[in-house]
Amino acid sequence: MNRETPALLVVLHGVNLNMLGVRPAAHYGTITLLELEDVVRQEAGAWGWSTLCFQTNHEGEFVELAQRFRTADALLVNPGAWTHYSYAIRDALEMAQGPVAEVHLSAVEQREPWRQVSVLADVASVRVSGKGADGYREAVRRLVGLAGGKDEAL
């Protein structure tokens, strides 16, 4: 990108993601939230992007962050369980001006029936699940590409 300031990726982690490393490793792996955020920062940094990361267990705060950063170049979100029922979060993400990636560490489509539903699906340009931290790397690359007018970063 040819710009004076780096493009901005905002990462919003939702409910219970602060407990990564404690949650069942079979679904979420052993990575902690801080380690996961480092993975995202490194991948985004490799593309010349800056990154801001947030985690909250409060749905209203998640909505306020999505609204506050709606003008970011891209949003990467893992709302956790809110993915499956929070139309408030869906509506806030609908206002994003850049592409939005919905990412899940576990393969939600292979888990309980209620986890297979995403009310965010129609507002997400990118959806990745079941790839652990690599899914976050993939989502960053795809967002960089979409923000640059391509289908995916090279």
Residue pairs with C-beta under 8 A, 6 or more apart in sequence:
1 7
1 48
1 148
5 50
6 48
6 49
6 50
7 47
7 48
7 49
7 50
7 73
7 74
7 144
7 147
8 49
8 50
8 51
8 52
8 69
8 72
8 73
8 74
9 40
9 44
9 49
9 50
9 51
9 52
9 72
9 73
9 74
9 75
9 76
9 140
9 143
10 51
10 52
10 53
10 54
10 65
10 69
10 72
10 74
10 75
10 76
11 37
11 40
11 51
11 52
11 53
11 54
11 75
11 76
11 77
12 54
12 55
12 56
12 62
12 65
12 66
12 69
12 75
12 76
12 77
12 78
12 79
13 33
13 53
13 54
13 55
13 56
13 77
13 78
13 80
14 55
14 56
14 57
14 59
14 62
14 77
14 78
14 79
14 80
14 81
14 82
14 83
14 89
15 56
15 57
15 59
15 79
15 80
15 81
15 82
16 23
16 57
16 80
16 81
17 33
17 55
17 78
17 80
18 33
18 55
18 57
20 28
20 29
20 31
20 32
20 33
20 36
20 105
21 30
21 31
21 32
21 33
21 35
27 105
27 106
27 111
28 105
28 106
29 105
29 132
29 133
31 39
31 105
31 132
31 133
33 55
35 133
36 133
36 136
37 51
37 53
39 133
39 136
39 137
40 51
40 53
40 76
40 136
40 137
40 140
41 51
41 53
43 136
43 137
43 140
43 141
44 50
44 51
44 140
44 144
45 51
47 140
47 141
47 144
47 153
49 73
49 140
49 144
52 69
52 72
54 65
56 62
56 65
59 82
59 86
59 88
59 89
60 88
62 79
62 82
62 89
62 92
63 88
63 89
63 92
66 75
66 77
66 89
66 92
66 93
66 95
66 96
67 92
67 95
69 75
70 92
70 95
70 96
70 97
71 97
71 98
72 96
72 97
72 98
73 98
73 147
74 98
74 99
74 100
74 101
74 143
74 144
74 146
74 147
75 93
75 96
75 98
75 99
75 100
75 101
76 100
76 101
76 103
76 136
76 139
76 140
76 143
77 93
77 100
77 101
77 102
77 103
77 120
77 124
78 102
78 103
78 104
78 105
79 86
79 89
79 102
79 120
82 89
83 102
83 104
83 108
83 118
83 119
83 120
84 114
84 115
84 117
84 118
84 119
85 117
85 119
86 119
87 119
89 119
89 120
90 119
90 120
90 122
90 123
93 100
93 120
93 123
93 124
94 123
96 123
98 143
98 147
99 125
99 126
99 143
99 146
99 147
100 120
100 123
100 124
100 125
100 126
101 124
101 125
101 126
101 127
101 128
101 139
101 140
101 142
101 143
102 118
102 120
102 121
102 124
102 126
102 127
102 128
103 126
103 127
103 128
103 129
103 135
103 136
103 139
104 128
104 129
104 130
104 135
105 129
105 130
105 131
105 132
105 133
105 135
106 129
106 130
107 129
107 130
108 115
108 116
108 118
108 129
108 130
109 116
109 129
109 130
110 130
118 124
118 127
121 127
125 142
125 143
125 146
126 139
126 142
126 143
126 146
128 135
128 136
128 138
128 139
128 142
129 135
131 138
140 153
141 152
141 153
142 152
142 153
143 153
144 153
145 151
145 152
145 153
145 154
146 152
